[in-house]
């Protein structure tokens, strides 16, 4: 059987293609996408950012004109609509992903015999309807929770987005979810006869030095430094500083959905016996922070440091350099949150809300912390809990975080994906 993967973006589509090839279950794996390149391809400028560790046996079909039109239209749209809370900034993404699915229809038709299609959410309409007409089984990979659940958590989907999502999920045969939280949000809402939870992996950390050394063997993942050396760095990270301050990272591009207002209240509306050094990393607007400051500020021992969005490698190097005590992910919802395993691979314990899918991989109080409720009081309790730990207990926490991160690599995702595809193919036959 052949496998066609339909995804115009990046996300984990290349990883899904890799896992399909490694399973040995398909005679051909084709990834239809916007622009992605395999390692060792000679590229210049911005195109280098589209190089991914893609298996040599994956066939890639790029759509260059589509990518240009999408990029320009999205830029112009966002100039007019400034990141509104009602998610309207997603409309150009939805529109062009729908167009992308339509552009893929001819290839799907001519390869319809003995083929399985995997499409990502919002690329599916009307693609899935035609697949049903042509007797092609369809897997939908849901990257986010349902809009119904999101609404209960304070995030409203656009009418256009709702229309697309409701239509496409009524014509699928199987569904992939990146967490149990994500899966439960779709219960009774899709036509899938089988659901599968596939926890994603994360890129293993490389320092700038080891990245340059390994640039000729891109795609061969390596920590760059072994676990022991990274652990030692965490252990000796500012013994004096630990006694009088706490260093927090908050990584986000969407302030409200990521719960930045809740985080601000937790650090300003409560008193702490230590100084708080807080790094806000990503596309976080200072004006937004100013507008959402708590009215009654109790704690004045806070230093905010803004760090703009950066490449993945740049983020890894920044995290390694700063040696944070905790990473805070108090999202109103995150179907997974890649930043959780990525920071854990650096020995940084995470504080996550009850609505973060990656939190399912954390043992509360053992290798991270899970908020009891989505509020500032829960964050305050966890910060105080961490501050009661002595230096040896903090070292042990870092060791447990590093140990748990070993189970969050892409190799585990590949293995689980292979078993899932085996079950799907057996069901089709």
N, C-alpha and C positions, 0 to 999 in steps of 0.2 A: 504493500500500500504506500501511496505517496502522501506527504504532508505539506499543506500550504499554510503558512502563518501570515496573517494579515495585520500589520501594525505600522502606521505611518510615523510613530514617534520612536523613542529610544526605550525608556523604562527597562524591562527585563526581557524584551522580545528576543534579543540575541542569545540570552541565556536559555530561553525555552528552546530555541533552535539547536543550541549545543547539546542540551539534554536529550532531545529527540534523536540526534545523530548518534550520541553515545549509547542510546538504548539498543541500537542495532535492529529496530523493529520496522524501519521504513526504508524503502528502496531509494527514495529521494526526499530531501528536506529543503524546501524553498521558503525564504523569508522575503516577503514583499513589504518594502518599507520606504521611508523618505530618502535619507542618505545615511548609509553605514558602510564602513570599510573594514576589511580584514587586516590583521597585522602584516607588516612588511611591505604594504603598498606605499609607493612613493607619492606623498601628498604635500601640499603647501598651504600655508595660512590657516584659516579657520577650519578647513577640511580635516586637519589633523585631529581636531576634537571629536570627529565622528569615527575614529578608529576604535574598534572594540575587539576584545579577545574572542573572535568568532572562529569556530572550527573550520578547517579547510574544506570539509565536505558539505558545508552549508552553501546552498546556492542563493545569492543575494540579487534581488531585483530592485534597483534604486529608481526613484521618481524625482528627477531634478527640477523640472518645471513646476510640478506640484509644490515642492518645497519652497521655491522662490515665491510663488503666489501666496502660499500660506503665511510665510514670514512677513511679507509686505502688508498683507491685509490685517494680520493680527497686530502688527505695530501701529497701523493707522487707527484701528479700532480702539486699542488701549490708550491712544492719545486723546480720544474723545470720551471714552468711558473709563474713569480712573478707579480701577480695582474696587468696585462697589461690593457691599456686603451680600447682595443678592446673587452673586456669582455670574453676573452678566458678562464678565470678562472671559468666561469660558465659551460663550456662543461662537466666536470665530473658530475655536478649536473643534467644537462639535460639528460645525458646518463643514470644515475642510476634512475632518475624519470621515464624515459621511460621503463626501465627494471621493475620497481615497478608496473607500469600499466599492463605490460604483466603478471607478477606474479599473479595479481588479476583476470585475465580473467577466470580461472576455477570457482572461487567462484561466479563471476558475471553470468556465464552461468547457473550454477545449481540453482541460485536464480533469474533467469531472468523473471519469471512470476510475474506480478503485482509489479514491482520494478522501482524505480527512482534512477538514478546514478548522483552523484555530483563529478566531478573530478576537480583538480586544474591544472592550465596551466603547460604544458610540461609533465604531466603524461598521457595525452590523446591519444597519438598515439602509437600503432594502436588500443588502447582500444575503442575509440569512433566509429571506423569503425565497429568493431564487435557488439557494442551495437546497431548500426543502423541496422545491419544484423539481430539481434535478437529482433528487435522492442522494445528496451529499451530506453525510453526518457532520454536525457543527459543534465545536467546543467554544464556549465563550469564556475568556479570561477576564474576570472582574477585578479591576485595579482599585476600585473604591467601594464603599458601602452603598446601599440603596438610598435613593433620594428620600424615600419615606422615613428611613431611620435618621438620615442627616437632618431632616426637618425637626425631628424631636430633640435634636441636639443643638438647635439654633442656627442651622445653615439651610437656606432655601435655594432649591434648584430653579433654574429658569424654565419657563414654559416650553421653550424649544428643546432644552435638554431632557425634560420629562417626556415629551412626545417621542423623541428618538429612543430613549431607554426602554420605555414601556413597550414599544413596537418590537424592538429587536429581541428582547428577552423572551418573547412569546414563540420564537421559532428555533430555539436551540435544543440540542440533545444532551449535552454535558456541560458542566460548569466548573471552572477553576476559581478558587478563592485563596487569597494570600494569608488569611487568618480565620479562626473560628468566629471571631467577632464579625468579620465581613460576611461569612457564610450565613450566619443567623439572621443578618439584616435582610437577606433575600428569601427567607423561608416562605414558601407558598406563593412566590411572586414570579417564578420563571417556569418555563416548560421543560427544564432539564430533568431527565430521568435519573441522573446520578450526579452528585456533587462531590468535589474533591478539594480538600484544604492542602495547599502546597506552600509551606513557609519559605520565603525567599532567603537567599544568601546575601553576602556582602563582600565587597572587595577587600582583600587582605592588605594590610598596611605596608607601604614602601616609603622609605625616606627619600628625599631628593637625590641623595648620593646613590642609593641602590637602584632608584628608578632610572637614572642615567646609565648605570652599569648594565641594566637589563633591557634597555630600549631596543636592542637588537633581537631580544627574545620576548617581545611583548605578548602578553597572553599567558605566559608561564607565571602563575601567581606565587608570590613569596612575601612573607612578612617583612622582609628587608632586615629586620633585627629579630633575633629569636625571642621567644616568650620570656625567658629568664632575664635578658638584658632590659626588656621593656618593663618588666616587673620591678627590677632594681631601680630604674628611673622613677617609677611611681613611689617606691618605698622611701627614697631619699628626697622626694620632691618637697622642699621647703619645710623642714621639721619646725623651724621657728615660726614660719608663716601659718602653719596649721594650728598653732596654739592661739592665734589672734585674728585669723580671718578664714573665710571660706570663698573658694573660687568657683563660680558657676558659669556654665555655657548654656545658651539658648539659641538653637539653630532653626531658622524658619524663613519662609518667603511670604507667608500669609499670616499677618498678625492676629486677626480675630480667630480664624479657625484653629490656629496653633495655641490659642489661649494665652496670648501675651498679656492681656489685661488682667487675667487671673494671676499670672506670674508677678506682674508689677505690684499688685495688691499684697501678695505674699511677702515681698521683700521690703515694702515701704510701710505697710499698715501694722506691722508687728515689730516689737523690740527684739534685738538679738545681742548677745554678749560679745559678738565679734564683728569685725568689718566685713562687708560683702563686696567682693569684686565680681561684677556681672558683665559677661561678654555677650552682646547681642549680635549674632552672626547671620548674615543673609540680607535679603531685600527688606529691611526693616526701616521704616521711615521715622525719623526723629519727631516729626510733627505728629504722627500717630501716637507715639509714646507720650508726648506732652499732653495730648488731648485725653489720654486714658490714665493719667496719673491719679492715684487715690486722692480724694478730697482731704482726708485727714491723714497726713504723713506723720508717722510716729518715729520711724527709723531714719536717721540722717547719715548713718554710717554705710552709705552705698555709693559705689563708683560704677557708672555705666560706661562701657567701652563698645563703640559701634565698629563692627568689622563687616565690610561689604561682602556680597556673594563672591565666591571664588570657585575655582575648579576643584574637582574631587581630590586630586593630589595636593593642591594647595591647602584644602581643608585638613587633610590628614597631617600635613606638616605643621599647620597652625596648632592643631590639637596636641600634637606631640610636644611642640615647643612650650605651650602654655601650661600643660599638666593640670587639667581641671580636676576639682574634687568631685563634682557631680555635673551631669548633663540633664537638663530639665526638658521634658516633652509632655507638657500639660495640655495636650490638644483636645479640642472639643470632639474631634474624631480624626483618626488616622487608621486606614484599613490595615496598614503595616507600620511604616515609618523606618526607612532604611537607616536613618541616622542612629537608631538604637544599636543594632549589631555593629555598625561602623565605629561608634565610640567605645563600645565594649571591647572591641579588638585592640583598643589602646589602653585598656585597663581602667576606663572611666565608668563608674557606676551610673546608671540611669534612674531618673525619677519620672515615671510615666503615669498618665491619667488612666482611669478604668476603660477608656475608649481608644486605646492604642493597641493595634493588633499584635505588634511585636512584643508587647507586654506579656503575651501568653508564653513566651520563651524565657521569662524572668521568674525566679522564685523570690517572692517578696521578703525582703530582709536578709536574703542569703547572697544574691548576686545583683541586687538592685532593689528599687522600692516602687510599689504601686500605690497610688493615692487611693484613699478610701472613697472619697467623693471628688467631683470636679469643682473644687473651690480652694480659695487661698488658705483656709484653715488646715486642709489636708496637707498642702505643701509646707506650711509652717511647722506642722507636727513632724514631718519627715526631716526637714532641715535641723530641727532640734534633736531628733533622734540621731542623726549623723554626728552632730556636735558632741554628743555624749560618748562617742567612741574614742578610745585612747589610740595612740599611734599604732600599737601592735594590731588592734582590731581593724584599723583602717588599712593596714598592710594586708591583713587576711582577706578583707573585702575585695581589694584589688586583685589578689591572687584568684579568688573565686570568680570574679568577673572575667579575667583572662581565660580561666579554665572553661567557663561556659561558652565563651566566644568561639572556641574551637568547633562547636557544634553548629555554628551559624554560617558556615562557608558554602559556596556554591556547589561543591561536590555533593553535599547532602541533598541539595535541591535536585541535582541531576539524578541521583539514585532514586529518590522518591518519585520524580517525574517519570522515570522509566517504568516503575511498577504501575503507575496510574495509566500510562499509555497501553501497557500490556492488558490491563483490565478492560479498557475501552475497546481495544481491537478484538478481544475475545467476545465482548458484548455485541459488537457489530456483526461478527461472523455468525 
